[in-house]
Amino acid sequence: MDHAPASPSSDETRMLQELVAKFVDHDLMPLEPAVLKREAQGEGYKLTEDEEKALHERCRELGLWGLDVPEEFGGANLPLLSLAAAEEEMGRACVPFLIPPDSPNLHMMLAVATPMQREKYLAPYATGEMRSAVAISEPGAGGDPAGMITRAVREGDQWVINGRKIWVSNIPRADFIILMARTGAGKRQDGISAFIVEKGTKGYIIEREIAMIGGRKTYELVFDDCRIPAENLLGEIDRGYAPMQLRLNVRRMQMGARCVGMARRALEMMAEHARQRVTWGVRLADRQAIQWFAADAAMEIHACRLMVNDLAVKLGAGIDVRSEASILKVRATEMAQTVLDNAMQTLGAMGMTKELPLQLMHQQVRVMRIYEGPSEVHRSAIGRRVLGSKV
């Protein structure tokens, strides 16, 4: 059976996916052994500066930069369906590299940034001159906005921010962060606003680095009378939840596509091993247990890809996709973890080694089931909508 992705709906998307697939095979895959070795030896899950520089140059050479960035910022302005196809291919390689820039923050800023913010932050971010991060979760408030207590208070021509954020990624390299803070008295989405906080701002403190499974690192931040210009309010006062939701939905679409890519890689490795490995005179490929592993993987990969494409089209059309995004987030992460686990089981002792990418992908997907909303929170939200309760 051919495990290649189903044909995307447009020639433009198909050509992009083929281009990204070649980039993954020719430029990312050769780096994978070195990346895995570094992580296994405790040197971090990372690329060297030279490796990352070469990949950036290659992306520019191939036109793989700013895929969904508007043309006014020098991007290709491709639809989210094309971005999803690219993300699926990128998911096949266990290499810490993203085609710049980070699309979810891009879409949030495109939706609400002022002319000043577009020029000062969005333009250099879209062209790769600046990097960003987003700070939402707090020590006492993860997936529930009602628990957010970080507060921003207007004082003259400034906002004064006090509070803590945790589980924030990309902090050391971020030139600015998009910070969610409470500005009103609302108990859930109401009363939350978004702010742009630049690196090095007084009162913006990187409290500690937190090592996560899967080679990742996150950070806890403290805001101690952190003062930013009033013009750094991103979007409307007390209405920051809607653009943040757009950002989260784009990220969930990306995660779904990445999970499909990782599952494809795991299925390919499982199939190759099963065709070669003989136990008690019988190939693993001829054993029903392994055949069912493969069949379930193929069916789930196909279903999740259709969910990704459906979400991408609807999101691009401006349709309310809260349910679709939640469904994909839960289904794709759990699917990928099961496929990876079955692949590791099929490979036996080899599947447990740090020489192969399966174990690292397995850990990364496990983290995915928590961030951008835990599976249980999404299931509850889906259930309430199905049963007609207010969200």
TIMAR-672605 format. One record per residue (C-alpha): residue in three letters; z, x, y. Coordinates in steps of 0.5 Angstrom, whole numbers, m for minus. Layout:
<r res="ALA" pz="Z" px="X" py="Y"/>
...
***
This chain:
<r res="MET" pz="0" px="0" py="0"/>
<r res="ASP" pz="m2" px="2" py="7"/>
<r res="HIS" pz="5" px="3" py="11"/>
<r res="ALA" pz="1" px="4" py="18"/>
<r res="PRO" pz="3" px="m1" py="23"/>
<r res="ALA" pz="m1" px="m7" py="24"/>
<r res="SER" pz="m7" px="m7" py="29"/>
<r res="PRO" pz="m4" px="m9" py="36"/>
<r res="SER" pz="m7" px="m14" py="40"/>
<r res="SER" pz="m11" px="m10" py="45"/>
<r res="ASP" pz="m16" px="m4" py="45"/>
<r res="GLU" pz="m12" px="m1" py="50"/>
<r res="THR" pz="m5" px="m2" py="46"/>
<r res="ARG" pz="m9" px="1" py="40"/>
<r res="MET" pz="m12" px="7" py="43"/>
<r res="LEU" pz="m5" px="8" py="46"/>
<r res="GLN" pz="m1" px="8" py="40"/>
<r res="GLU" pz="m6" px="12" py="36"/>
<r res="LEU" pz="m5" px="17" py="42"/>
<r res="VAL" pz="2" px="17" py="42"/>
<r res="ALA" pz="2" px="18" py="34"/>
<r res="LYS" pz="m2" px="24" py="35"/>
<r res="PHE" pz="3" px="27" py="40"/>
<r res="VAL" pz="9" px="25" py="35"/>
<r res="ASP" pz="5" px="28" py="29"/>
<r res="HIS" pz="3" px="35" py="33"/>
<r res="ASP" pz="8" px="36" py="38"/>
<r res="LEU" pz="15" px="33" py="36"/>
<r res="MET" pz="15" px="33" py="28"/>
<r res="PRO" pz="14" px="41" py="28"/>
<r res="LEU" pz="20" px="41" py="33"/>
<r res="GLU" pz="24" px="37" py="28"/>
<r res="PRO" pz="27" px="42" py="23"/>
<r res="ALA" pz="30" px="46" py="29"/>
<r res="VAL" pz="33" px="40" py="32"/>
<r res="LEU" pz="36" px="38" py="25"/>
<r res="LYS" pz="39" px="46" py="24"/>
<r res="ARG" pz="42" px="46" py="31"/>
<r res="GLU" pz="45" px="39" py="30"/>
<r res="ALA" pz="48" px="41" py="23"/>
<r res="GLN" pz="50" px="48" py="26"/>
<r res="GLY" pz="54" px="45" py="31"/>
<r res="GLU" pz="50" px="47" py="37"/>
<r res="GLY" pz="48" px="40" py="39"/>
<r res="TYR" pz="43" px="35" py="38"/>
<r res="LYS" pz="38" px="38" py="43"/>
<r res="LEU" pz="32" px="41" py="45"/>
<r res="THR" pz="31" px="48" py="49"/>
<r res="GLU" pz="29" px="48" py="56"/>
<r res="ASP" pz="23" px="51" py="54"/>
<r res="GLU" pz="21" px="46" py="48"/>
<r res="GLU" pz="23" px="40" py="53"/>
<r res="LYS" pz="18" px="43" py="59"/>
<r res="ALA" pz="12" px="44" py="54"/>
<r res="LEU" pz="13" px="37" py="52"/>
<r res="HIS" pz="13" px="35" py="59"/>
<r res="GLU" pz="7" px="39" py="60"/>
<r res="ARG" pz="4" px="36" py="54"/>
<r res="CYS" pz="5" px="29" py="56"/>
<r res="ARG" pz="2" px="30" py="63"/>
<r res="GLU" pz="m4" px="33" py="60"/>
<r res="LEU" pz="m5" px="27" py="55"/>
<r res="GLY" pz="m3" px="22" py="60"/>
<r res="LEU" pz="3" px="20" py="57"/>
<r res="TRP" pz="7" px="19" py="63"/>
<r res="GLY" pz="10" px="13" py="67"/>
<r res="LEU" pz="6" px="8" py="62"/>
<r res="ASP" pz="9" px="2" py="65"/>
<r res="VAL" pz="10" px="5" py="72"/>
<r res="PRO" pz="6" px="1" py="77"/>
<r res="GLU" pz="0" px="5" py="80"/>
<r res="GLU" pz="3" px="6" py="87"/>
<r res="PHE" pz="8" px="11" py="84"/>
<r res="GLY" pz="2" px="14" py="80"/>
<r res="GLY" pz="3" px="11" py="73"/>
<r res="ALA" pz="m1" px="7" py="68"/>
<r res="ASN" pz="2" px="0" py="69"/>
<r res="LEU" pz="1" px="m2" py="62"/>
<r res="PRO" pz="4" px="m8" py="59"/>
<r res="LEU" pz="10" px="m8" py="55"/>
<r res="LEU" pz="7" px="m9" py="49"/>
<r res="SER" pz="3" px="m3" py="50"/>
<r res="LEU" pz="10" px="1" py="51"/>
<r res="ALA" pz="13" px="m3" py="45"/>
<r res="ALA" pz="7" px="0" py="41"/>
<r res="ALA" pz="9" px="7" py="44"/>
<r res="GLU" pz="16" px="7" py="42"/>
<r res="GLU" pz="15" px="5" py="35"/>
<r res="GLU" pz="11" px="11" py="34"/>
<r res="MET" pz="16" px="15" py="38"/>
<r res="GLY" pz="22" px="13" py="33"/>
<r res="ARG" pz="19" px="16" py="27"/>
<r res="ALA" pz="21" px="23" py="30"/>
<r res="CYS" pz="28" px="25" py="30"/>
<r res="VAL" pz="27" px="29" py="36"/>
<r res="PRO" pz="31" px="28" py="43"/>
<r res="PHE" pz="25" px="26" py="47"/>
<r res="LEU" pz="23" px="20" py="51"/>
<r res="ILE" pz="16" px="19" py="55"/>
<r res="PRO" pz="19" px="19" py="62"/>
<r res="PRO" pz="22" px="15" py="66"/>
<r res="ASP" pz="27" px="11" py="63"/>
<r res="SER" pz="24" px="4" py="63"/>
<r res="PRO" pz="29" px="m1" py="63"/>
<r res="ASN" pz="32" px="2" py="69"/>
<r res="LEU" pz="25" px="2" py="72"/>
<r res="HIS" pz="24" px="m5" py="71"/>
<r res="MET" pz="31" px="m7" py="74"/>
<r res="MET" pz="29" px="m3" py="80"/>
<r res="LEU" pz="22" px="m5" py="81"/>
<r res="ALA" pz="25" px="m12" py="81"/>
<r res="VAL" pz="30" px="m12" py="87"/>
<r res="ALA" pz="30" px="m5" py="90"/>
<r res="THR" pz="29" px="m5" py="98"/>
<r res="PRO" pz="23" px="m1" py="101"/>
<r res="MET" pz="28" px="4" py="103"/>
<r res="GLN" pz="31" px="5" py="95"/>
<r res="ARG" pz="24" px="5" py="93"/>
<r res="GLU" pz="22" px="11" py="97"/>
<r res="LYS" pz="28" px="15" py="96"/>
<r res="TYR" pz="30" px="13" py="89"/>
<r res="LEU" pz="25" px="9" py="85"/>
<r res="ALA" pz="19" px="13" py="87"/>
<r res="PRO" pz="22" px="20" py="85"/>
<r res="TYR" pz="25" px="17" py="79"/>
<r res="ALA" pz="18" px="14" py="77"/>
<r res="THR" pz="14" px="21" py="78"/>
<r res="GLY" pz="20" px="24" py="74"/>
<r res="GLU" pz="23" px="28" py="80"/>
<r res="MET" pz="29" px="25" py="79"/>
<r res="ARG" pz="33" px="22" py="73"/>
<r res="SER" pz="38" px="16" py="72"/>
<r res="ALA" pz="43" px="13" py="68"/>
<r res="VAL" pz="47" px="6" py="68"/>
<r res="ALA" pz="54" px="5" py="68"/>
<r res="ILE" pz="56" px="m2" py="65"/>
<r res="SER" pz="62" px="m2" py="60"/>
<r res="GLU" pz="69" px="m1" py="62"/>
<r res="PRO" pz="75" px="1" py="57"/>
<r res="GLY" pz="77" px="m6" py="57"/>
<r res="ALA" pz="71" px="m9" py="58"/>
<r res="GLY" pz="65" px="m7" py="53"/>
<r res="GLY" pz="60" px="m13" py="52"/>
<r res="ASP" pz="64" px="m18" py="56"/>
<r res="PRO" pz="63" px="m18" py="64"/>
<r res="ALA" pz="69" px="m23" py="65"/>
<r res="GLY" pz="73" px="m17" py="63"/>
<r res="MET" pz="70" px="m12" py="68"/>
<r res="ILE" pz="75" px="m10" py="74"/>
<r res="THR" pz="71" px="m4" py="77"/>
<r res="ARG" pz="71" px="m7" py="84"/>
<r res="ALA" pz="67" px="m5" py="90"/>
<r res="VAL" pz="69" px="m7" py="97"/>
<r res="ARG" pz="65" px="m7" py="104"/>
<r res="GLU" pz="68" px="m3" py="109"/>
<r res="GLY" pz="64" px="m3" py="115"/>
<r res="ASP" pz="57" px="0" py="113"/>
<r res="GLN" pz="60" px="3" py="107"/>
<r res="TRP" pz="62" px="0" py="100"/>
<r res="VAL" pz="68" px="3" py="97"/>
<r res="ILE" pz="69" px="3" py="89"/>
<r res="ASN" pz="75" px="4" py="85"/>
<r res="GLY" pz="75" px="3" py="77"/>
<r res="ARG" pz="73" px="6" py="71"/>
<r res="LYS" pz="66" px="6" py="67"/>
<r res="ILE" pz="66" px="9" py="59"/>
<r res="TRP" pz="60" px="10" py="54"/>
<r res="VAL" pz="55" px="12" py="59"/>
<r res="SER" pz="49" px="16" py="57"/>
<r res="ASN" pz="45" px="22" py="61"/>
<r res="ILE" pz="50" px="23" py="66"/>
<r res="PRO" pz="50" px="31" py="66"/>
<r res="ARG" pz="42" px="30" py="68"/>
<r res="ALA" pz="43" px="24" py="72"/>
<r res="ASP" pz="41" px="25" py="80"/>
<r res="PHE" pz="44" px="18" py="81"/>
<r res="ILE" pz="47" px="12" py="77"/>
<r res="ILE" pz="46" px="4" py="77"/>
<r res="LEU" pz="53" px="2" py="77"/>
<r res="MET" pz="56" px="m5" py="76"/>
<r res="ALA" pz="62" px="m7" py="80"/>
<r res="ARG" pz="66" px="m14" py="81"/>
<r res="THR" pz="65" px="m16" py="89"/>
<r res="GLY" pz="67" px="m23" py="88"/>
<r res="ALA" pz="72" px="m28" py="85"/>
<r res="GLY" pz="67" px="m30" py="79"/>
<r res="LYS" pz="70" px="m30" py="72"/>
<r res="ARG" pz="63" px="m28" py="68"/>
<r res="GLN" pz="56" px="m26" py="71"/>
<r res="ASP" pz="58" px="m29" py="78"/>
<r res="GLY" pz="61" px="m24" py="83"/>
<r res="ILE" pz="58" px="m18" py="80"/>
<r res="SER" pz="53" px="m13" py="84"/>
<r res="ALA" pz="49" px="m7" py="82"/>
<r res="PHE" pz="50" px="0" py="86"/>
<r res="ILE" pz="46" px="6" py="87"/>
<r res="VAL" pz="51" px="12" py="87"/>
<r res="GLU" pz="48" px="19" py="87"/>
<r res="LYS" pz="51" px="25" py="84"/>
<r res="GLY" pz="56" px="29" py="87"/>
<r res="THR" pz="58" px="23" py="91"/>
<r res="LYS" pz="66" px="24" py="93"/>
<r res="GLY" pz="70" px="20" py="89"/>
<r res="TYR" pz="65" px="20" py="83"/>
<r res="ILE" pz="69" px="24" py="78"/>
<r res="ILE" pz="66" px="25" py="71"/>
<r res="GLU" pz="73" px="25" py="67"/>
<r res="ARG" pz="71" px="27" py="60"/>
<r res="GLU" pz="65" px="28" py="55"/>
<r res="ILE" pz="66" px="24" py="49"/>
<r res="ALA" pz="62" px="26" py="42"/>
<r res="MET" pz="59" px="20" py="38"/>
<r res="ILE" pz="56" px="20" py="31"/>
<r res="GLY" pz="48" px="21" py="31"/>
<r res="GLY" pz="49" px="28" py="35"/>
<r res="ARG" pz="50" px="24" py="42"/>
<r res="LYS" pz="54" px="24" py="47"/>
<r res="THR" pz="57" px="19" py="52"/>
<r res="TYR" pz="62" px="20" py="58"/>
<r res="GLU" pz="68" px="17" py="62"/>
<r res="LEU" pz="67" px="16" py="69"/>
<r res="VAL" pz="72" px="15" py="75"/>
<r res="PHE" pz="71" px="12" py="81"/>
<r res="ASP" pz="77" px="14" py="86"/>
<r res="ASP" pz="75" px="11" py="93"/>
<r res="CYS" pz="68" px="13" py="92"/>
<r res="ARG" pz="64" px="11" py="98"/>
<r res="ILE" pz="57" px="10" py="99"/>
<r res="PRO" pz="52" px="7" py="104"/>
<r res="ALA" pz="52" px="m1" py="105"/>
<r res="GLU" pz="44" px="0" py="104"/>
<r res="ASN" pz="46" px="3" py="97"/>
<r res="LEU" pz="47" px="m5" py="94"/>
<r res="LEU" pz="42" px="m6" py="89"/>
<r res="GLY" pz="39" px="m13" py="89"/>
<r res="GLU" pz="43" px="m19" py="92"/>
<r res="ILE" pz="51" px="m19" py="93"/>
<r res="ASP" pz="55" px="m22" py="87"/>
<r res="ARG" pz="48" px="m23" py="84"/>
<r res="GLY" pz="47" px="m17" py="80"/>
<r res="TYR" pz="48" px="m20" py="73"/>
<r res="ALA" pz="40" px="m22" py="73"/>
<r res="PRO" pz="37" px="m16" py="74"/>
<r res="MET" pz="42" px="m12" py="69"/>
<r res="GLN" pz="40" px="m17" py="64"/>
<r res="LEU" pz="32" px="m16" py="65"/>
<r res="ARG" pz="34" px="m8" py="64"/>
<r res="LEU" pz="38" px="m10" py="58"/>
<r res="ASN" pz="32" px="m14" py="55"/>
<r res="VAL" pz="27" px="m8" py="56"/>
<r res="ARG" pz="32" px="m4" py="53"/>
<r res="ARG" pz="33" px="m8" py="47"/>
<r res="MET" pz="25" px="m9" py="46"/>
<r res="GLN" pz="25" px="m1" py="46"/>
<r res="MET" pz="31" px="m1" py="41"/>
<r res="GLY" pz="27" px="m6" py="36"/>
<r res="ALA" pz="21" px="m2" py="37"/>
<r res="ARG" pz="25" px="5" py="35"/>
<r res="CYS" pz="28" px="1" py="29"/>
<r res="VAL" pz="21" px="0" py="27"/>
<r res="GLY" pz="19" px="7" py="27"/>
<r res="MET" pz="25" px="10" py="24"/>
<r res="ALA" pz="24" px="5" py="18"/>
<r res="ARG" pz="17" px="7" py="17"/>
<r res="ARG" pz="19" px="14" py="17"/>
<r res="ALA" pz="24" px="12" py="12"/>
<r res="LEU" pz="20" px="8" py="8"/>
<r res="GLU" pz="14" px="14" py="8"/>
<r res="MET" pz="19" px="19" py="5"/>
<r res="MET" pz="22" px="14" py="0"/>
<r res="ALA" pz="15" px="12" py="m3"/>
<r res="GLU" pz="13" px="20" py="m3"/>
<r res="HIS" pz="19" px="22" py="m7"/>
<r res="ALA" pz="19" px="16" py="m11"/>
<r res="ARG" pz="12" px="17" py="m13"/>
<r res="GLN" pz="14" px="25" py="m15"/>
<r res="ARG" pz="21" px="24" py="m18"/>
<r res="VAL" pz="21" px="23" py="m26"/>
<r res="THR" pz="28" px="21" py="m29"/>
<r res="TRP" pz="28" px="20" py="m36"/>
<r res="GLY" pz="21" px="20" py="m37"/>
<r res="VAL" pz="20" px="15" py="m32"/>
<r res="ARG" pz="17" px="15" py="m24"/>
<r res="LEU" pz="22" px="12" py="m19"/>
<r res="ALA" pz="16" px="9" py="m17"/>
<r res="ASP" pz="16" px="5" py="m23"/>
<r res="ARG" pz="23" px="3" py="m23"/>
<r res="GLN" pz="24" px="m5" py="m21"/>
<r res="ALA" pz="30" px="m3" py="m16"/>
<r res="ILE" pz="26" px="2" py="m12"/>
<r res="GLN" pz="20" px="m3" py="m12"/>
<r res="TRP" pz="25" px="m8" py="m9"/>
<r res="PHE" pz="27" px="m3" py="m4"/>
<r res="ALA" pz="20" px="m2" py="m2"/>
<r res="ALA" pz="18" px="m9" py="m2"/>
<r res="ASP" pz="24" px="m11" py="2"/>
<r res="ALA" pz="23" px="m5" py="7"/>
<r res="ALA" pz="15" px="m7" py="8"/>
<r res="MET" pz="17" px="m15" py="9"/>
<r res="GLU" pz="23" px="m13" py="14"/>
<r res="ILE" pz="19" px="m8" py="18"/>
<r res="HIS" pz="13" px="m13" py="19"/>
<r res="ALA" pz="18" px="m19" py="21"/>
<r res="CYS" pz="21" px="m14" py="26"/>
<r res="ARG" pz="15" px="m12" py="29"/>
<r res="LEU" pz="12" px="m19" py="30"/>
<r res="MET" pz="19" px="m20" py="34"/>
<r res="VAL" pz="18" px="m14" py="38"/>
<r res="ASN" pz="11" px="m16" py="40"/>
<r res="ASP" pz="13" px="m23" py="41"/>
<r res="LEU" pz="19" px="m21" py="46"/>
<r res="ALA" pz="14" px="m16" py="50"/>
<r res="VAL" pz="9" px="m21" py="51"/>
<r res="LYS" pz="14" px="m26" py="53"/>
<r res="LEU" pz="18" px="m21" py="57"/>
<r res="GLY" pz="12" px="m19" py="61"/>
<r res="ALA" pz="10" px="m26" py="63"/>
<r res="GLY" pz="17" px="m27" py="66"/>
<r res="ILE" pz="20" px="m32" py="61"/>
<r res="ASP" pz="27" px="m33" py="59"/>
<r res="VAL" pz="28" px="m29" py="53"/>
<r res="ARG" pz="35" px="m28" py="52"/>
<r res="SER" pz="35" px="m31" py="45"/>
<r res="GLU" pz="29" px="m27" py="43"/>
<r res="ALA" pz="32" px="m21" py="45"/>
<r res="SER" pz="39" px="m22" py="42"/>
<r res="ILE" pz="35" px="m24" py="35"/>
<r res="LEU" pz="31" px="m18" py="35"/>
<r res="LYS" pz="37" px="m13" py="37"/>
<r res="VAL" pz="41" px="m16" py="31"/>
<r res="ARG" pz="35" px="m16" py="26"/>
<r res="ALA" pz="32" px="m10" py="28"/>
<r res="THR" pz="38" px="m5" py="28"/>
<r res="GLU" pz="41" px="m8" py="21"/>
<r res="MET" pz="34" px="m8" py="18"/>
<r res="ALA" pz="33" px="0" py="20"/>
<r res="GLN" pz="40" px="1" py="17"/>
<r res="THR" pz="39" px="m2" py="11"/>
<r res="VAL" pz="32" px="1" py="10"/>
<r res="LEU" pz="35" px="8" py="12"/>
<r res="ASP" pz="41" px="7" py="7"/>
<r res="ASN" pz="36" px="5" py="1"/>
<r res="ALA" pz="32" px="11" py="3"/>
<r res="MET" pz="38" px="16" py="2"/>
<r res="GLN" pz="40" px="13" py="m4"/>
<r res="THR" pz="33" px="14" py="m7"/>
<r res="LEU" pz="33" px="21" py="m5"/>
<r res="GLY" pz="39" px="22" py="m8"/>
<r res="ALA" pz="43" px="29" py="m7"/>
<r res="MET" pz="37" px="31" py="m2"/>
<r res="GLY" pz="38" px="24" py="2"/>
<r res="MET" pz="45" px="27" py="4"/>
<r res="THR" pz="43" px="33" py="6"/>
<r res="LYS" pz="43" px="35" py="14"/>
<r res="GLU" pz="36" px="38" py="13"/>
<r res="LEU" pz="33" px="32" py="13"/>
<r res="PRO" pz="33" px="27" py="19"/>
<r res="LEU" pz="35" px="21" py="15"/>
<r res="GLN" pz="42" px="22" py="16"/>
<r res="LEU" pz="42" px="23" py="23"/>
<r res="MET" pz="37" px="17" py="24"/>
<r res="HIS" pz="42" px="13" py="20"/>
<r res="GLN" pz="48" px="15" py="24"/>
<r res="GLN" pz="44" px="13" py="31"/>
<r res="VAL" pz="42" px="6" py="28"/>
<r res="ARG" pz="49" px="5" py="27"/>
<r res="VAL" pz="51" px="7" py="34"/>
<r res="MET" pz="45" px="2" py="36"/>
<r res="ARG" pz="49" px="m4" py="33"/>
<r res="ILE" pz="54" px="m3" py="38"/>
<r res="TYR" pz="51" px="m1" py="45"/>
<r res="GLU" pz="47" px="m6" py="49"/>
<r res="GLY" pz="51" px="m11" py="46"/>
<r res="PRO" pz="55" px="m11" py="39"/>
<r res="SER" pz="52" px="m15" py="33"/>
<r res="GLU" pz="57" px="m20" py="33"/>
<r res="VAL" pz="57" px="m22" py="41"/>
<r res="HIS" pz="49" px="m23" py="40"/>
<r res="ARG" pz="50" px="m27" py="34"/>
<r res="SER" pz="55" px="m32" py="38"/>
<r res="ALA" pz="51" px="m32" py="44"/>
<r res="ILE" pz="45" px="m34" py="39"/>
<r res="GLY" pz="50" px="m39" py="36"/>
<r res="ARG" pz="52" px="m42" py="42"/>
<r res="ARG" pz="45" px="m43" py="44"/>
<r res="VAL" pz="43" px="m46" py="38"/>
<r res="LEU" pz="48" px="m51" py="38"/>
<r res="GLY" pz="47" px="m53" py="45"/>
<r res="SER" pz="53" px="m50" py="48"/>
<r res="LYS" pz="53" px="m47" py="55"/>
<r res="VAL" pz="52" px="m39" py="55"/>
***
